């Protein structure tokens, strides 16, 4: 199969200019995605979003007890529990 020559990606003044460019251009004209590789970026921190959730007071107290036994903050324990369950559900 013959390689199709891709367009050259321009130099951008700043991230806003780059963002505007990619919002209005097809990346497949510039990048051969068939050659893309999966990479892990362990130092990237996920974007966090604050949410509000109403829980029964007894559940919060029980979470605090379990968290105290594990020596972690109860909100961190909640994130651990949620992440484990989400992963479990996605594997089904």
Chimera marker file (.cmm) of the C-alpha trace (Angstrom):
<marker_set name="trace">
<marker id="1" x="0.000" y="0.000" z="0.000" r="1" g="1" b="0" radius="0.5"/>
<marker id="2" x="1.376" y="3.399" z="-0.991" r="1" g="1" b="0" radius="0.5"/>
<marker id="3" x="1.916" y="5.994" z="1.723" r="1" g="1" b="0" radius="0.5"/>
<marker id="4" x="-0.075" y="9.173" z="1.269" r="1" g="1" b="0" radius="0.5"/>
<marker id="5" x="1.949" y="12.296" z="1.990" r="1" g="1" b="0" radius="0.5"/>
<marker id="6" x="0.482" y="14.181" z="4.936" r="1" g="1" b="0" radius="0.5"/>
<marker id="7" x="0.260" y="17.943" z="5.296" r="1" g="1" b="0" radius="0.5"/>
<marker id="8" x="2.793" y="19.639" z="7.535" r="1" g="1" b="0" radius="0.5"/>
<marker id="9" x="1.476" y="20.690" z="10.963" r="1" g="1" b="0" radius="0.5"/>
<marker id="10" x="1.938" y="24.457" z="11.314" r="1" g="1" b="0" radius="0.5"/>
<marker id="11" x="3.748" y="26.162" z="14.180" r="1" g="1" b="0" radius="0.5"/>
<marker id="12" x="1.327" y="27.766" z="16.636" r="1" g="1" b="0" radius="0.5"/>
<marker id="13" x="1.695" y="31.056" z="18.537" r="1" g="1" b="0" radius="0.5"/>
<marker id="14" x="0.046" y="29.569" z="21.623" r="1" g="1" b="0" radius="0.5"/>
<marker id="15" x="-2.309" y="26.838" z="22.817" r="1" g="1" b="0" radius="0.5"/>
<marker id="16" x="-5.393" y="28.878" z="21.905" r="1" g="1" b="0" radius="0.5"/>
<marker id="17" x="-4.231" y="29.126" z="18.284" r="1" g="1" b="0" radius="0.5"/>
<marker id="18" x="-3.541" y="25.386" z="18.200" r="1" g="1" b="0" radius="0.5"/>
<marker id="19" x="-6.917" y="24.600" z="19.762" r="1" g="1" b="0" radius="0.5"/>
<marker id="20" x="-8.677" y="26.786" z="17.144" r="1" g="1" b="0" radius="0.5"/>
<marker id="21" x="-6.733" y="25.096" z="14.354" r="1" g="1" b="0" radius="0.5"/>
<marker id="22" x="-7.627" y="21.538" z="15.401" r="1" g="1" b="0" radius="0.5"/>
<marker id="23" x="-11.258" y="22.506" z="15.980" r="1" g="1" b="0" radius="0.5"/>
<marker id="24" x="-11.540" y="23.419" z="12.308" r="1" g="1" b="0" radius="0.5"/>
<marker id="25" x="-9.186" y="20.895" z="10.622" r="1" g="1" b="0" radius="0.5"/>
<marker id="26" x="-9.266" y="17.123" z="10.139" r="1" g="1" b="0" radius="0.5"/>
<marker id="27" x="-6.273" y="15.580" z="11.922" r="1" g="1" b="0" radius="0.5"/>
<marker id="28" x="-6.162" y="12.660" z="9.463" r="1" g="1" b="0" radius="0.5"/>
<marker id="29" x="-4.867" y="15.087" z="6.827" r="1" g="1" b="0" radius="0.5"/>
<marker id="30" x="-1.844" y="15.730" z="9.064" r="1" g="1" b="0" radius="0.5"/>
<marker id="31" x="-1.278" y="12.551" z="11.075" r="1" g="1" b="0" radius="0.5"/>
<marker id="32" x="-1.164" y="8.886" z="10.067" r="1" g="1" b="0" radius="0.5"/>
<marker id="33" x="-3.136" y="7.444" z="12.984" r="1" g="1" b="0" radius="0.5"/>
<marker id="34" x="-2.407" y="3.869" z="11.822" r="1" g="1" b="0" radius="0.5"/>
<marker id="35" x="1.121" y="4.390" z="13.147" r="1" g="1" b="0" radius="0.5"/>
<marker id="36" x="-0.068" y="5.697" z="16.524" r="1" g="1" b="0" radius="0.5"/>
<marker id="37" x="0.995" y="3.825" z="19.652" r="1" g="1" b="0" radius="0.5"/>
<marker id="38" x="-0.690" y="3.651" z="23.050" r="1" g="1" b="0" radius="0.5"/>
<marker id="39" x="1.343" y="5.349" z="25.751" r="1" g="1" b="0" radius="0.5"/>
<marker id="40" x="0.995" y="5.690" z="29.494" r="1" g="1" b="0" radius="0.5"/>
<marker id="41" x="1.606" y="9.054" z="31.107" r="1" g="1" b="0" radius="0.5"/>
<marker id="42" x="1.812" y="8.229" z="34.805" r="1" g="1" b="0" radius="0.5"/>
<marker id="43" x="2.687" y="11.747" z="35.943" r="1" g="1" b="0" radius="0.5"/>
<marker id="44" x="-0.495" y="13.275" z="34.533" r="1" g="1" b="0" radius="0.5"/>
<marker id="45" x="-3.032" y="14.013" z="37.195" r="1" g="1" b="0" radius="0.5"/>
<marker id="46" x="-6.644" y="13.403" z="36.259" r="1" g="1" b="0" radius="0.5"/>
<marker id="47" x="-8.955" y="16.376" z="36.149" r="1" g="1" b="0" radius="0.5"/>
<marker id="48" x="-11.051" y="16.433" z="39.288" r="1" g="1" b="0" radius="0.5"/>
<marker id="49" x="-14.600" y="17.667" z="39.581" r="1" g="1" b="0" radius="0.5"/>
<marker id="50" x="-16.297" y="18.407" z="42.864" r="1" g="1" b="0" radius="0.5"/>
<marker id="51" x="-19.717" y="16.839" z="43.288" r="1" g="1" b="0" radius="0.5"/>
<marker id="52" x="-22.328" y="16.888" z="45.985" r="1" g="1" b="0" radius="0.5"/>
<marker id="53" x="-23.813" y="13.635" z="47.230" r="1" g="1" b="0" radius="0.5"/>
<marker id="54" x="-26.346" y="13.084" z="49.970" r="1" g="1" b="0" radius="0.5"/>
<marker id="55" x="-25.671" y="10.065" z="52.159" r="1" g="1" b="0" radius="0.5"/>
<marker id="56" x="-27.344" y="8.871" z="55.317" r="1" g="1" b="0" radius="0.5"/>
<marker id="57" x="-25.448" y="10.115" z="58.370" r="1" g="1" b="0" radius="0.5"/>
<marker id="58" x="-25.013" y="6.567" z="59.661" r="1" g="1" b="0" radius="0.5"/>
<marker id="59" x="-23.306" y="5.575" z="56.391" r="1" g="1" b="0" radius="0.5"/>
<marker id="60" x="-20.879" y="8.480" z="56.706" r="1" g="1" b="0" radius="0.5"/>
<marker id="61" x="-20.101" y="7.506" z="60.301" r="1" g="1" b="0" radius="0.5"/>
<marker id="62" x="-19.520" y="3.896" z="59.248" r="1" g="1" b="0" radius="0.5"/>
<marker id="63" x="-17.283" y="5.039" z="56.391" r="1" g="1" b="0" radius="0.5"/>
<marker id="64" x="-15.283" y="7.116" z="58.845" r="1" g="1" b="0" radius="0.5"/>
<marker id="65" x="-14.842" y="4.068" z="61.098" r="1" g="1" b="0" radius="0.5"/>
<marker id="66" x="-13.617" y="1.893" z="58.231" r="1" g="1" b="0" radius="0.5"/>
<marker id="67" x="-11.373" y="4.695" z="56.943" r="1" g="1" b="0" radius="0.5"/>
<marker id="68" x="-9.897" y="5.177" z="60.413" r="1" g="1" b="0" radius="0.5"/>
<marker id="69" x="-9.045" y="1.438" z="60.588" r="1" g="1" b="0" radius="0.5"/>
<marker id="70" x="-7.300" y="1.748" z="57.216" r="1" g="1" b="0" radius="0.5"/>
<marker id="71" x="-5.644" y="5.030" z="58.200" r="1" g="1" b="0" radius="0.5"/>
<marker id="72" x="-7.005" y="6.953" z="55.206" r="1" g="1" b="0" radius="0.5"/>
<marker id="73" x="-9.364" y="9.926" z="54.968" r="1" g="1" b="0" radius="0.5"/>
<marker id="74" x="-12.958" y="8.780" z="54.534" r="1" g="1" b="0" radius="0.5"/>
<marker id="75" x="-13.417" y="10.697" z="51.272" r="1" g="1" b="0" radius="0.5"/>
<marker id="76" x="-10.364" y="8.932" z="49.837" r="1" g="1" b="0" radius="0.5"/>
<marker id="77" x="-11.833" y="5.616" z="50.935" r="1" g="1" b="0" radius="0.5"/>
<marker id="78" x="-15.064" y="6.500" z="49.140" r="1" g="1" b="0" radius="0.5"/>
<marker id="79" x="-13.079" y="7.152" z="45.938" r="1" g="1" b="0" radius="0.5"/>
<marker id="80" x="-11.320" y="3.800" z="46.325" r="1" g="1" b="0" radius="0.5"/>
<marker id="81" x="-14.631" y="1.978" z="46.812" r="1" g="1" b="0" radius="0.5"/>
<marker id="82" x="-16.203" y="3.753" z="43.833" r="1" g="1" b="0" radius="0.5"/>
<marker id="83" x="-13.216" y="3.081" z="41.566" r="1" g="1" b="0" radius="0.5"/>
<marker id="84" x="-13.227" y="-0.625" z="42.495" r="1" g="1" b="0" radius="0.5"/>
<marker id="85" x="-16.947" y="-0.947" z="41.801" r="1" g="1" b="0" radius="0.5"/>
<marker id="86" x="-16.817" y="0.963" z="38.517" r="1" g="1" b="0" radius="0.5"/>
<marker id="87" x="-13.963" y="-1.269" z="37.333" r="1" g="1" b="0" radius="0.5"/>
<marker id="88" x="-15.921" y="-4.351" z="38.395" r="1" g="1" b="0" radius="0.5"/>
<marker id="89" x="-19.027" y="-3.184" z="36.499" r="1" g="1" b="0" radius="0.5"/>
<marker id="90" x="-17.028" y="-2.379" z="33.371" r="1" g="1" b="0" radius="0.5"/>
<marker id="91" x="-15.534" y="-5.896" z="33.332" r="1" g="1" b="0" radius="0.5"/>
<marker id="92" x="-19.012" y="-7.482" z="33.195" r="1" g="1" b="0" radius="0.5"/>
<link id1="1" id2="2" r="1" g="1" b="0" radius="0.2"/>
<link id1="2" id2="3" r="1" g="1" b="0" radius="0.2"/>
<link id1="3" id2="4" r="1" g="1" b="0" radius="0.2"/>
<link id1="4" id2="5" r="1" g="1" b="0" radius="0.2"/>
<link id1="5" id2="6" r="1" g="1" b="0" radius="0.2"/>
<link id1="6" id2="7" r="1" g="1" b="0" radius="0.2"/>
<link id1="7" id2="8" r="1" g="1" b="0" radius="0.2"/>
<link id1="8" id2="9" r="1" g="1" b="0" radius="0.2"/>
<link id1="9" id2="10" r="1" g="1" b="0" radius="0.2"/>
<link id1="10" id2="11" r="1" g="1" b="0" radius="0.2"/>
<link id1="11" id2="12" r="1" g="1" b="0" radius="0.2"/>
<link id1="12" id2="13" r="1" g="1" b="0" radius="0.2"/>
<link id1="13" id2="14" r="1" g="1" b="0" radius="0.2"/>
<link id1="14" id2="15" r="1" g="1" b="0" radius="0.2"/>
<link id1="15" id2="16" r="1" g="1" b="0" radius="0.2"/>
<link id1="16" id2="17" r="1" g="1" b="0" radius="0.2"/>
<link id1="17" id2="18" r="1" g="1" b="0" radius="0.2"/>
<link id1="18" id2="19" r="1" g="1" b="0" radius="0.2"/>
<link id1="19" id2="20" r="1" g="1" b="0" radius="0.2"/>
<link id1="20" id2="21" r="1" g="1" b="0" radius="0.2"/>
<link id1="21" id2="22" r="1" g="1" b="0" radius="0.2"/>
<link id1="22" id2="23" r="1" g="1" b="0" radius="0.2"/>
<link id1="23" id2="24" r="1" g="1" b="0" radius="0.2"/>
<link id1="24" id2="25" r="1" g="1" b="0" radius="0.2"/>
<link id1="25" id2="26" r="1" g="1" b="0" radius="0.2"/>
<link id1="26" id2="27" r="1" g="1" b="0" radius="0.2"/>
<link id1="27" id2="28" r="1" g="1" b="0" radius="0.2"/>
<link id1="28" id2="29" r="1" g="1" b="0" radius="0.2"/>
<link id1="29" id2="30" r="1" g="1" b="0" radius="0.2"/>
<link id1="30" id2="31" r="1" g="1" b="0" radius="0.2"/>
<link id1="31" id2="32" r="1" g="1" b="0" radius="0.2"/>
<link id1="32" id2="33" r="1" g="1" b="0" radius="0.2"/>
<link id1="33" id2="34" r="1" g="1" b="0" radius="0.2"/>
<link id1="34" id2="35" r="1" g="1" b="0" radius="0.2"/>
<link id1="35" id2="36" r="1" g="1" b="0" radius="0.2"/>
<link id1="36" id2="37" r="1" g="1" b="0" radius="0.2"/>
<link id1="37" id2="38" r="1" g="1" b="0" radius="0.2"/>
<link id1="38" id2="39" r="1" g="1" b="0" radius="0.2"/>
<link id1="39" id2="40" r="1" g="1" b="0" radius="0.2"/>
<link id1="40" id2="41" r="1" g="1" b="0" radius="0.2"/>
<link id1="41" id2="42" r="1" g="1" b="0" radius="0.2"/>
<link id1="42" id2="43" r="1" g="1" b="0" radius="0.2"/>
<link id1="43" id2="44" r="1" g="1" b="0" radius="0.2"/>
<link id1="44" id2="45" r="1" g="1" b="0" radius="0.2"/>
<link id1="45" id2="46" r="1" g="1" b="0" radius="0.2"/>
<link id1="46" id2="47" r="1" g="1" b="0" radius="0.2"/>
<link id1="47" id2="48" r="1" g="1" b="0" radius="0.2"/>
<link id1="48" id2="49" r="1" g="1" b="0" radius="0.2"/>
<link id1="49" id2="50" r="1" g="1" b="0" radius="0.2"/>
<link id1="50" id2="51" r="1" g="1" b="0" radius="0.2"/>
<link id1="51" id2="52" r="1" g="1" b="0" radius="0.2"/>
<link id1="52" id2="53" r="1" g="1" b="0" radius="0.2"/>
<link id1="53" id2="54" r="1" g="1" b="0" radius="0.2"/>
<link id1="54" id2="55" r="1" g="1" b="0" radius="0.2"/>
<link id1="55" id2="56" r="1" g="1" b="0" radius="0.2"/>
<link id1="56" id2="57" r="1" g="1" b="0" radius="0.2"/>
<link id1="57" id2="58" r="1" g="1" b="0" radius="0.2"/>
<link id1="58" id2="59" r="1" g="1" b="0" radius="0.2"/>
<link id1="59" id2="60" r="1" g="1" b="0" radius="0.2"/>
<link id1="60" id2="61" r="1" g="1" b="0" radius="0.2"/>
<link id1="61" id2="62" r="1" g="1" b="0" radius="0.2"/>
<link id1="62" id2="63" r="1" g="1" b="0" radius="0.2"/>
<link id1="63" id2="64" r="1" g="1" b="0" radius="0.2"/>
<link id1="64" id2="65" r="1" g="1" b="0" radius="0.2"/>
<link id1="65" id2="66" r="1" g="1" b="0" radius="0.2"/>
<link id1="66" id2="67" r="1" g="1" b="0" radius="0.2"/>
<link id1="67" id2="68" r="1" g="1" b="0" radius="0.2"/>
<link id1="68" id2="69" r="1" g="1" b="0" radius="0.2"/>
<link id1="69" id2="70" r="1" g="1" b="0" radius="0.2"/>
<link id1="70" id2="71" r="1" g="1" b="0" radius="0.2"/>
<link id1="71" id2="72" r="1" g="1" b="0" radius="0.2"/>
<link id1="72" id2="73" r="1" g="1" b="0" radius="0.2"/>
<link id1="73" id2="74" r="1" g="1" b="0" radius="0.2"/>
<link id1="74" id2="75" r="1" g="1" b="0" radius="0.2"/>
<link id1="75" id2="76" r="1" g="1" b="0" radius="0.2"/>
<link id1="76" id2="77" r="1" g="1" b="0" radius="0.2"/>
<link id1="77" id2="78" r="1" g="1" b="0" radius="0.2"/>
<link id1="78" id2="79" r="1" g="1" b="0" radius="0.2"/>
<link id1="79" id2="80" r="1" g="1" b="0" radius="0.2"/>
<link id1="80" id2="81" r="1" g="1" b="0" radius="0.2"/>
<link id1="81" id2="82" r="1" g="1" b="0" radius="0.2"/>
<link id1="82" id2="83" r="1" g="1" b="0" radius="0.2"/>
<link id1="83" id2="84" r="1" g="1" b="0" radius="0.2"/>
<link id1="84" id2="85" r="1" g="1" b="0" radius="0.2"/>
<link id1="85" id2="86" r="1" g="1" b="0" radius="0.2"/>
<link id1="86" id2="87" r="1" g="1" b="0" radius="0.2"/>
<link id1="87" id2="88" r="1" g="1" b="0" radius="0.2"/>
<link id1="88" id2="89" r="1" g="1" b="0" radius="0.2"/>
<link id1="89" id2="90" r="1" g="1" b="0" radius="0.2"/>
<link id1="90" id2="91" r="1" g="1" b="0" radius="0.2"/>
<link id1="91" id2="92" r="1" g="1" b="0" radius="0.2"/>
</marker_set>
